[in-house]
């Protein structure tokens, strides 16, 4: 047991007021080297933790301290990592999924909020926290898309003190609205630019209406990005015409869309940031992936195998060791390296979560925007 829990149990007072006081003073989870201890206080038939890891839901049961309403669970973990979870509380034949009431750390996504467990040594990047840096501005641009037969409205981030007398690098960010809502995108850009850690960039925050259908198929989306969105952006803003200053960024299926666009239009973009891509390079793995989207992605990857190599391109590829896609993204890094791409691969002890993708943003942008492209 964690030493704090051992000391409390040794005190001998396991009454509800004592347990409540203990939790109020310590919170949960309790971190130590290689382990986290989760605590819950209340009447229940069973308590479990639900972790969003390994492409599914992992459950582990709590133990109840005898003669009390205190439940505890000690999990082995890797230090300097994090994951998201909920608690399952079973009572009277029913089950409720709840946020951990003793843990104030939360993370959101389009499906709601989760509690966040941070292992020993994990720290949120300082540059992702609001600190009063000069703020960029957000504008909208309307694209009359022949590819999709509709008008599309995209959001454009302009750095603070934006002036039109100097061409800027361009970063096109898939699911950019979600990235801003759940991963502190514009706060991070403001801070990184103000600190001089990245150059002032113009960013387009793409938000597809039906990403599951649009991103894996790739052809229409790539045509929209290169033939419609890019000309509209370069006509309105001073954007560098060097491919190395034009970046595609995406997470999950957004990474698939980014890579497909780069291969379908070689030479247009010189930088790729691919986070936790939903790739399937080994078709034998499809038997473990029942969702039809993975079969569409696998067919797309087969097309990429036959495409010409990407020249003068940098790619940052990242994955979470807990998300069930780590092997696929390692294989992707090796595939692109064989195709002549200058690849930087990084992994973290995390899941398929927006905060994981946030934490890798600085390293990713610094890699693809590096001035010396021959190193």
C-alpha positions in Angstrom: 0.0 0.0 0.0 0.9 3.6 -0.4 2.5 4.9 2.8 -0.2 7.5 3.4 -2.9 4.9 3.1 -1.0 2.5 5.4 -0.6 5.3 8.0 -4.3 6.1 7.9 -5.3 2.5 8.3 -2.9 2.1 11.2 -4.7 5.0 13.0 -7.6 2.6 13.6 -10.4 5.1 12.9 -12.3 4.0 9.8 -15.5 5.9 10.4 -17.0 7.8 7.6 -16.0 11.3 8.9 -12.4 10.0 9.3 -12.3 8.6 5.8 -13.8 11.8 4.4 -11.1 13.8 6.2 -8.4 11.6 4.9 -9.5 11.9 1.3 -9.9 15.7 1.6 -6.3 15.9 2.9 -4.7 13.7 0.3 -6.8 13.5 -2.8 -6.5 10.7 -5.3 -4.6 9.0 -6.9 -1.6 8.8 -4.6 1.5 8.7 -6.6 4.7 6.8 -5.9 7.5 5.4 -8.0 5.9 2.9 -10.4 2.4 2.9 -8.9 -0.8 4.9 -8.4 -3.3 4.3 -5.6 -6.9 5.2 -6.3 -9.4 5.8 -3.4 -13.1 6.0 -3.3 -15.5 6.6 -0.3 -19.1 5.4 -0.3 -21.5 2.5 -0.1 -21.4 0.2 -3.1 -21.5 -3.4 -4.2 -18.4 -3.1 -6.3 -16.1 -0.3 -7.6 -14.0 -0.5 -10.7 -11.7 1.9 -12.6 -12.4 2.2 -16.3 -9.3 3.2 -18.3 -9.5 4.3 -21.9 -6.4 2.3 -23.1 -5.4 -0.4 -25.6 -8.1 0.6 -28.1 -10.8 -0.2 -25.5 -11.9 0.0 -21.9 -9.7 -1.7 -19.3 -11.3 -2.5 -16.0 -9.7 -3.2 -12.6 -11.6 -3.8 -9.4 -11.1 -1.9 -6.1 -10.8 -3.7 -2.8 -12.9 -2.6 0.1 -11.2 -2.0 3.5 -13.0 -4.3 6.0 -15.4 -2.6 8.3 -15.4 0.7 6.3 -16.7 2.4 3.2 -13.2 3.1 1.9 -12.2 1.4 -1.4 -8.7 1.3 -2.8 -6.8 0.1 -5.9 -3.1 0.2 -6.5 -2.0 0.0 -10.2 1.5 -0.5 -11.6 2.3 2.4 -13.9 5.2 4.1 -15.7 6.5 7.3 -14.3 6.1 10.6 -16.2 2.9 9.5 -17.8 -0.8 10.0 -17.6 -4.1 8.4 -18.6 -7.8 9.2 -18.5 -10.4 7.2 -16.6 -13.8 7.0 -14.9 -15.1 5.1 -11.9 -17.8 2.4 -12.2 -20.0 2.2 -9.1 -22.3 -0.8 -8.8 -25.3 -0.6 -6.5 -28.5 -2.5 -6.3 -28.1 -4.2 -9.6 -27.2 -1.0 -11.5 -24.0 0.7 -12.6 -23.0 4.3 -12.8 -19.9 5.7 -14.5 -18.7 8.8 -12.7 -15.8 11.2 -12.5 -13.5 10.6 -9.6 -14.9 13.0 -6.9 -11.5 13.2 -5.1 -9.5 14.1 -8.2 -9.8 17.6 -9.5 -7.9 16.9 -12.7 -10.1 16.7 -15.8 -9.7 16.4 -19.6 -12.4 16.9 -22.2 -13.1 15.5 -25.6 -16.2 15.6 -28.0 -17.8 12.8 -25.9 -17.5 14.5 -22.5 -15.1 14.7 -19.6 -12.8 12.2 -17.9 -10.7 12.2 -14.8 -6.9 12.4 -15.4 -4.4 10.2 -13.5 -0.9 11.7 -13.6 2.0 9.4 -12.6 5.1 10.4 -10.6 7.1 13.1 -12.5 4.4 14.0 -15.1 4.1 17.8 -15.6 1.9 19.6 -18.0 4.0 21.7 -20.4 4.3 25.2 -19.1 3.8 26.6 -22.6 0.3 25.1 -22.7 -0.9 27.2 -19.8 -2.4 30.7 -20.1 0.3 33.2 -19.0 -0.7 36.5 -20.6 1.3 36.2 -23.8 0.2 38.4 -26.6 -2.8 36.8 -28.2 -3.3 35.8 -31.8 -6.6 36.5 -33.5 -9.1 34.1 -35.1 -10.8 34.9 -38.5 -13.1 32.9 -40.6 -12.7 32.2 -44.3 -15.4 30.8 -46.6 -14.5 28.3 -49.3 -16.9 27.6 -52.1 -15.8 23.9 -52.6 -16.5 22.2 -55.9 -14.9 19.0 -54.4 -17.7 18.7 -51.8 -20.4 20.7 -53.6 -20.9 23.0 -50.6 -19.6 26.1 -48.9 -17.2 25.4 -46.1 -16.2 27.8 -43.4 -12.7 27.4 -41.9 -11.0 29.3 -39.0 -7.6 31.0 -39.4 -5.3 31.7 -36.6 -3.1 34.8 -37.1 -0.2 35.4 -34.7 -0.1 38.5 -32.4 1.0 41.7 -34.1 0.4 40.1 -37.5 1.7 42.2 -40.4 1.4 41.6 -44.1 4.9 42.7 -45.0 6.5 39.3 -44.4 5.6 35.8 -45.6 4.7 33.4 -42.9 4.9 29.6 -42.5 1.5 27.9 -42.8 0.2 25.0 -40.6 -3.0 23.3 -41.7 -4.5 21.6 -38.7 -7.1 18.8 -39.0 -9.9 18.9 -36.4 -8.4 22.3 -35.4 -11.6 23.4 -33.6 -11.4 20.4 -31.4 -7.7 20.9 -30.9 -8.4 24.4 -29.6 -11.3 23.3 -27.4 -9.7 20.3 -25.8 -5.9 20.7 -26.3 -5.2 24.5 -25.7 -4.0 25.0 -29.3 -4.2 28.8 -29.6 -2.8 29.3 -26.0 0.1 27.1 -26.9 0.8 28.9 -30.2 0.6 32.3 -28.5 3.1 31.2 -25.8 5.5 29.4 -28.2 5.6 32.3 -30.6 6.0 34.9 -27.8 8.9 32.9 -26.4 10.6 32.6 -29.8 10.4 28.8 -29.7 8.7 28.7 -33.1 8.3 31.4 -35.7 5.0 33.3 -36.1 2.8 31.0 -38.1 -0.5 31.2 -39.8 -2.7 28.2 -38.9 -5.9 27.0 -40.6 -8.1 25.0 -38.2 -10.0 22.6 -40.4 -13.2 21.1 -38.9 -14.8 18.5 -41.1 -18.4 17.8 -40.7 -18.1 14.0 -41.1 -14.5 13.2 -40.5 -15.0 9.4 -40.3 -16.2 9.4 -43.8 -14.1 12.2 -45.3 -10.6 11.6 -43.8 -10.0 7.9 -44.6 -11.1 8.1 -48.2 -8.7 11.0 -48.8 -9.1 11.8 -52.5 -11.7 14.6 -52.2 -10.3 15.9 -49.0 -6.8 16.2 -50.5 -8.2 17.9 -53.6 -10.1 20.4 -51.3 -7.0 21.2 -49.2 -4.6 21.7 -52.1 -6.8 23.0 -54.9 -9.4 25.1 -53.0 -8.3 25.8 -49.4 -4.6 26.5 -50.1 -5.2 29.0 -53.0 -7.8 30.9 -50.9 -5.4 31.2 -47.9 -2.4 32.3 -50.0 -4.6 34.8 -51.8 -5.7 36.4 -48.5 -2.6 36.1 -46.3 1.2 36.4 -46.9 2.2 32.8 -46.9 5.6 31.4 -47.7 5.8 29.7 -51.1 8.5 27.3 -49.9 7.1 23.8 -49.4 9.2 23.4 -46.2 7.2 26.2 -44.7 3.9 24.5 -45.4 2.9 21.9 -42.7 0.0 19.4 -42.4 -0.9 18.4 -38.9 -3.4 15.8 -37.7 -4.2 13.4 -34.9 -5.9 10.0 -35.2 -7.8 10.1 -38.6 -6.5 13.6 -39.1 -3.1 12.1 -39.3 -4.4 9.8 -42.1 -5.8 12.7 -44.0 -2.6 14.7 -43.6 -0.4 11.8 -45.0 -2.8 11.0 -47.8 -2.8 14.7 -48.9 1.0 14.8 -48.9 1.3 11.7 -51.0 -1.4 12.7 -53.5 0.2 16.1 -54.0 3.9 15.6 -53.6 6.0 18.8 -53.3 3.2 21.0 -52.0 3.9 20.4 -48.3 7.4 19.9 -46.7 6.3 19.1 -43.2 4.0 16.5 -41.6 2.9 16.2 -38.0 1.2 12.8 -37.5 -0.1 12.1 -34.0 -1.5 8.7 -33.0 -2.5 8.0 -36.6 -5.2 5.4 -37.2 -3.0 3.5 -39.6 -3.0 -0.2 -40.5 0.2 -1.1 -42.4 -0.1 -4.8 -41.8 -3.3 -6.1 -43.2 -3.1 -9.2 -40.9 -4.0 -6.8 -38.1 -7.4 -6.0 -39.6 -8.9 -9.1 -38.0 -8.5 -7.2 -34.7 -10.0 -4.0 -36.1 -13.7 -4.5 -36.8 -14.7 -0.9 -37.6 -14.9 -0.4 -41.4 -12.9 2.8 -41.1 -9.7 0.7 -40.5 -10.4 -1.3 -43.7 -10.6 2.0 -45.7 -7.4 3.2 -44.1 -5.7 -0.1 -45.0 -6.7 0.3 -48.6 -5.3 3.9 -48.6 -2.0 2.7 -47.2 -1.7 0.2 -50.0 -2.0 3.0 -52.4 0.7 4.9 -50.6 3.0 1.9 -51.0 2.8 2.4 -54.8 3.2 6.2 -54.7 6.5 8.0 -55.4 8.8 8.8 -52.5 8.3 12.1 -50.7 11.3 14.4 -51.3 12.6 17.1 -48.9 10.0 16.3 -46.3 10.2 16.2 -42.5 7.7 14.2 -40.4 7.1 14.2 -36.7 5.3 11.0 -35.7 4.1 10.4 -32.1 2.1 7.8 -30.3 0.9 6.9 -26.9 2.1 3.5 -25.5 -1.4 2.9 -24.0 -3.6 3.7 -27.0 -3.4 0.5 -29.0 -1.8 2.1 -32.0 1.8 2.3 -30.9 3.0 -0.5 -33.1 1.2 0.9 -36.1 2.8 4.3 -35.7 6.3 2.8 -35.2 5.7 0.9 -38.4 4.6 4.2 -40.1 7.8 5.9 -39.0 9.9 3.1 -40.5 7.9 3.2 -43.7 8.4 6.9 -44.2 12.0 6.7 -43.3 12.4 4.1 -46.1 10.6 6.5 -48.4 13.2 9.2 -47.9 11.4 11.3 -45.3 13.4 12.8 -42.4 11.5 11.3 -39.4 11.5 12.1 -35.7 9.4 9.6 -33.7 8.4 10.0 -30.1 6.2 8.1 -27.7 4.7 8.8 -24.3 3.0 6.8 -21.6 -0.4 8.0 -22.5 -3.6 7.1 -24.4 -5.5 8.3 -27.4 -6.2 11.6 -25.9 -6.1 15.3 -26.8 -3.8 16.2 -23.9 -1.3 13.6 -25.2 -1.4 15.4 -28.6 -1.1 18.8 -26.9 2.0 17.8 -24.9 3.9 16.9 -28.1 3.0 20.1 -30.0 6.2 22.1 -29.3 8.6 19.3 -30.3 6.6 18.6 -33.4 6.5 22.2 -34.6 10.2 22.8 -33.9 11.1 19.7 -35.8 9.2 20.4 -39.0 9.9 24.2 -39.0 13.6 23.7 -38.5 15.6 26.0 -40.7 18.4 23.6 -41.5 16.6 21.0 -43.6 19.8 19.2 -44.6 20.7 17.8 -41.2 
